[in-house]
Amino acid sequence: MSYATLMVCVNVDHVSKTLVGVAAGLTDKFSAKLIGLSALAITPPFVAEGVVIVDNASESDVAQVKARLAEAEDKFRAAAGAGREVEWRSALEIPTDALISEARCADLILLEKSSRSIDLYRVADSGAAILGAGRPFLVVPGSVKSLTADHVVVGWKDTREARRAIQDALPFLHEAKRVTVVEICQNDQKEAARHHVDDVVLYLARHRIRAEGRVEMQLPGSSADQIIRFAEDEGADLLVTGAYGHSRLNEWIFGGVTHDLLASTPICCLMSH
């Protein structure tokens, strides 16, 4: 099992060479194809009764948007480097919608971690994309220049999302030198947590992946901070977790731990919903 196609979400206003570099390195690692994707919507002049009006975009507006996307393509291809199978896709569309739609083409999608407020006509909403695309996402902090995934920490909860994440992460887990499965729990849940973790370790062993299980007691403060500290203390360079959230009034809402991980993780994080 491997990743055959990686997709990197390119911000048209800031084509991150480090993000594309991480994607290119993983493309080599898995002998995969790399797709760059960027989208840009023309900001509508007004909204009527909650409906975005875009029909009166001028030819000049369209030409400018296409020029920005072409410029982003040039920067993406330069950052990806020669000697790799690379494809570019772009759209005059809300970036989040484009990313969710184009996700059908990829095994894994990379995007840069961002806690800043964003312009949804220019930048994809990572939360909506992760929860709506039906594909695993690799969230890459801006300070990360490459990813070897030598030590992978799986943040386990006995949930659908965590099961999906560990399945989606199997290519990384097969290549890792060390895999640690950890569940953080309350003191009265220790026995159940140990049972969960042992089952996951056995599941991975059947996939010829050697893993170790850990159970950690919940400390005061954020669970996200605790699992990040655990991963850093263990020298991990990849964290695998489920992404928790739901749709409410046509808006995707993250769970607290997932939101905190997305905003604060200093290491790469593979998330699945």
N, C-alpha and C positions, 0 to 999 in steps of 0.2 A: 504494500500500500504506500502511495506517495501522493504528492501534489503535482498534478500535470499542468495546471494553469494558475498563476498568481496574478492578481489584479491590484494595482496601486492607485489609490484615490489621490489625484493631483489637484492641489489648490491653484487655480489659475492666477491668483495674485501673488503667490509665493510657492514656486516649484522647489520643494525641499530636496536638495541634492543628497542629504543624509538619508531621508526616507527612501528615495529611489535607489540609493546605494545599498541599503539594507535589503530591499526587494530584489535587486540584481544579484546580490550575494546568495540569497535563498533560491533564486532561479537556478544558479549554478549548483547549489547543494542538492536540489531535487531534480536536476535536469528538466526543468519546466519551461513553459512559455510565459512571458511577461506581458501583461496588458496594462497600459496606462490609460486612465479614464479621467476626463475633466468635463465639467458642464458649467454653463453660465446662462442665467436667465436675464432677459431684459427687464429691468425694474419697471413695473407698470406705472403709468401716470396717476392712476387713482383706483380705488376699490369701491364698487357699487353693491350695496346690500350683501357684503361679504364675498362677493365674486370678484376675482382679479381680472381686470380688463387689460388685455395685451394686444388686441387686434390692430391697434393703430401704431405699432412699432414702425418706424421709418426704415427705409432701405439703408440709410446711413447707420442707424442703431444696429441693425443686423450685421452689417459689414464690420463695424467696430468689434462686435462680440466675436465674430468669426476670426478676426485678426488676432484677438487676445488668445483664443484657443489655439490658433496655429503657432503663436509664439510659445505657448505652454508646451505644445508638442515638441518643438525644437529643443527646448530646455530639458524636457523629459528624455528624449532620445540621447542627448549629449550626456546626461547624468547616468543613463543606463549603460552606456558604453557599447563598444562594438563586440561582435562575436556572439551575440545572444539573439534568440528568437523573440522579437519585440513587435507588439501591435499597439496602435493608438486608436482610441475611441473618444469622440467628443459629441456634445449635444447642446443645442439651445434649449435648455430645460432647467427646471429647479434642480440643483445638484443632488439633493437627497433622493429625489424621485429617479433621477438618472442612475444613481448608484444602486438603488434597490432593484431597478429593472435590469441593469447590466450584470448584476450579481449572478445571474443564471449561467454566465460564461466561466466562472472562476471556482476553484476549489478553496482558495483562501484569499481574503482581501486585506490589504495593508492600508492603514491610515495613520496619520500623525496625531499624537495625543494633543489635545487643546482644551484648556479650561476657559478660554476667552469667549465672550459673547460673539456671535457670528451673524453675518448677513446671509440669510438663507437663500438669497438670489445668487450668491457667489460661492458659498462654502457649504459642503454637505454637513448635515447634523449627524454627528457620529452616533448619538443615542438612538435616533429614529432608524438609522441605517442598520445598526447592529441588531436591533429588535425586530426589524421588518424584512431583512434581506433573505433570511433562511440560509445563510452561509456563515462560517466562522470568520472572525476578524482578528487581525493581529494589530494591536494598538502599540505604536512605536513612539517612545518619548523622544523629543528633539535632541537630547544629548547622546542618544545611542547611535553609534556609527556602523555597527555590524552586529550580527546575531549568530553565534555558534550553537546556542541551545545545548551546551554541554551538560548543564544541570537544570532539569525542569522540575518545578514544584507545582503539583496539582492541588488547588484549594478545593477540597471535597465537601459537598453537602449531598445528602441522599435525595436528590431532586432530578427531574427530567433535564433541566438545563446543564447540570454538572455531568450527567451521563452523556449528553450530546457533546459537551466540550471535550471529554476525555476520548471519545470516539474520533472527533475531528482532529485531535492533536496526535493521533497515532503515528503519523509520519515523523513528527518531531521526537516522540517518545522512543521510536525504534532507533533513531540515530543518536540519542542522548547517552552520555557516559554514566549519568546518574539520574534517577527519577525518585522523587519523594512525594508521597500522597499524604496530605495532612488534613485533618478535620479539627476545627475549633469548636468546642462545645462547653456547655455548662457542666458542673461537677456531677450532677445526677444523670447526665447523659453519656458518661464516659464509657460504660460497657457497650451501649448501642453504637457509639462512634467507633470503638475498636473493632466491632463486628463489621461495620460498613467498610472501614479502611482495609481490613484483612481480605474482604471479598474483592475489593478493587485491585489489591496487590495480586491476588490469585488470578483475576481476570486478565491482568496485564501479563502475568507469567505464561498464560496460555497463548498469548500473542508473542511469546519469546522476548518479553521485556522484563528485565529485572528491576523491581521497585522496592522501596522500603516504606513502611507505613508509620505515621506519627499521629498521636492524638494530643492536642494542646488545650489546656483549660482557658476559657474565655477570660480575658483580663479587662479591667475597666477601660473604657474608651471605645474607639471605633474598631470593629472587626477588620475593616479594610486595612487600617494602620497596622494591626497585629499581624495579618498575613503578609503584608509587605515587609515588615521587620523580620519575620521568620524567613522569608525568601532571601532577603539581603544577608542575614546572619549565616544562612546556609550556603551562601555564595552562588545562588541561582541566577541565571540570566534570562529565564523565561518562566512566567507564571501562567497557569491554565485555570480558568474559572468559568462557571456558568454566568450568563448575563441575565439578570432578573429585572422584569418590568412588565408593563401592560399598556394597552391602549385605552385612552379615556378621552371622549369627545374629540376623536380624530387626532389626538396627540399622544405620542409615545412617552410614557413616564417610567424613568428608571427607578429601581429599588435603591435604598440608601447605600448599601455596601458596594453595589455595582457602580453607582454614581461616584462614590469616593475613590474607588480603584481607578476608574477612567480618568479622574481629575488629578490623582496624586501619585500613581505608580511611577517609580523611577526606572523600572525595568520593563521589558516588553511583556505584554499580556495578551494571550490568546483567549478570546471570549466567544461563547456560542449561546444562542438562544433557541 
